[in-house]
Structure formats: structure tokens, C-alpha cells
Amino acid sequence: MPGEDPKQARAFTVGGEPGQGPGPELPRVDFSTFVLSLGTSALYHLGVVAHPETGRKLDPPELALARNTIDTLEMLEEKTRGNLDAQERELVGSLLYELRMHFVELEKGAPGS
């Protein structure tokens, strides 16, 4: 909308069930929440964390999907180099390190490795 500050913290609601009011309020997405979302997705595909709705971990892990998400984070790290603050750089670097370690550990234990 004209005149609005695009960086202003905004939250919005997602529609609930038909006939019910608005759904849950979602936080504003910034770089850190986006990166954490990708990291959580990769950890789920690696079988490290459980799905929030089912409470179940993937077994066997989906290494191809995890690798794709890790590749996406690596691309973001490269494309944003020089444009992140120290906290954001640390977040991306430490998250990538953790994901790579889990990936290598699982890949070593995969059949045919």
C-alpha cells in the first residue's frame, strides 16, 4: 500500500476452517526466520526432528530433499555475502555446519556407502 513502510513489522492471519474466523496470527518473516524455516525442513528430512503435527520422525530419512535444502541455504549464504549483519552470518554459518554434519553422518551409514 502506498506510504507504508515495507520493513514495518507486520503479522497477518491465515484463514481458518470455512465458516470460522481467521486462523492463527503468523509472525513477520525476516531473513532469520526464513533461514530457520529452511533449516527445520532439512532437519526433518534428515530424520533429526519430528514433524510438528504427527510427532514422527522420517524413517528412513530423505537425503535428497535434505541435500536440496542444504544447497539452497548454501546459495543464500553466497548470494547474501556482504549484506548480512554479524548475527545473520553466524546463524547461516552455524546452521549449515550442523546440517552438513548430520548429512555426512547419515550418508556414511546409508546402504551402499
N, C-alpha and C positions, 0 to 999 in steps of 0.2 A: 504494500500500500504506500502511495507517495507520502513522503515526510516521515516515515517510520525509520528508526534506527535498525538496520539489519542485524546488528550484533546484540540488540536488546534481548535479555533472557526472556524466552517465551516458552510456555508449555501449551500443549493442546490436548484435546481429548480424542479418543478413538471411539467410534460408535460401538455401543454395546449390542445386546441382542435386539432384534426387531421389536419395537413396541416398548422398549425400556429406554431410559435416559442415556446420556453419554456414558462411555466406558471410562476406564482409568485415565488419570492425567499422566501424560508422559513428560519426562524432563526434556529440556532443550538439548539437542545434540551438538556437541562440540568435538574437537579433534580427539580429545582423550576418551570420551565416551564411545566414539566411533571405533577407535583402536581397541578399546577394551571389549567391545562387542565382537569384533573380528577375532580377538584372542580367545574369548569364551567359546566361540564357534569352533575354532581349531582345537581347543582343549576337549570339547565334546566329541569331535570326530576322532581324536586320539584316544578316546575312552577314559580320559582322566577325570572329567566331571560328568555328573549325571544330568540328564535332561530335566529342566525345571518343572515340567508338568507331569512326567511319568516317574521321575526319581530313578530312572535306569540309565546305566552307562552303556555305551555301544560295545558290543562284544560279538564279533571281532571289530576292532577299530577300522575306520575308513581312512586309510593312509593317503589315498589320492586326494580326497577332499581336504584333509588336513594340510597336505603339501600345497594345494592350490591357495588356501587361505594364508599360509606362511609366505608363499610367493607374493601374494597381494600386499601383505604387510612390508615385505622387503622392497617392493616397488614404491609404496608410500614413503618409506624411510628415504629412499633415493630421491624421489621427486620433491620431497619437502625439505631436503638438506639445506640448511642455512635459513630456513623460515620458521623453525620451531624454537620455543623457549627451552631452557635447560630442563625443566620438569617434563615437558613433552618428549624431548630427546631421550631422557632417561627411561621414560615409560616404554617407548618403542624399542629401545635397545634391550632393556631387561626382559620385556615380553618376548621378543624374538629369540633371545638366548634361551629362555625357559622352553619355548615351543620347539626349538631345534633340538634341545637335549632330550625332551620326551620323544620326538620323532625318531632320532637316531637310536634311542634305547629300544623303541618298538620295532624299528626296521631291522635291527640286529637279531631280534627274537622271532621275526617273521619267517614262516616256512620258505625254504628256497633261498635264504640269505647266505 
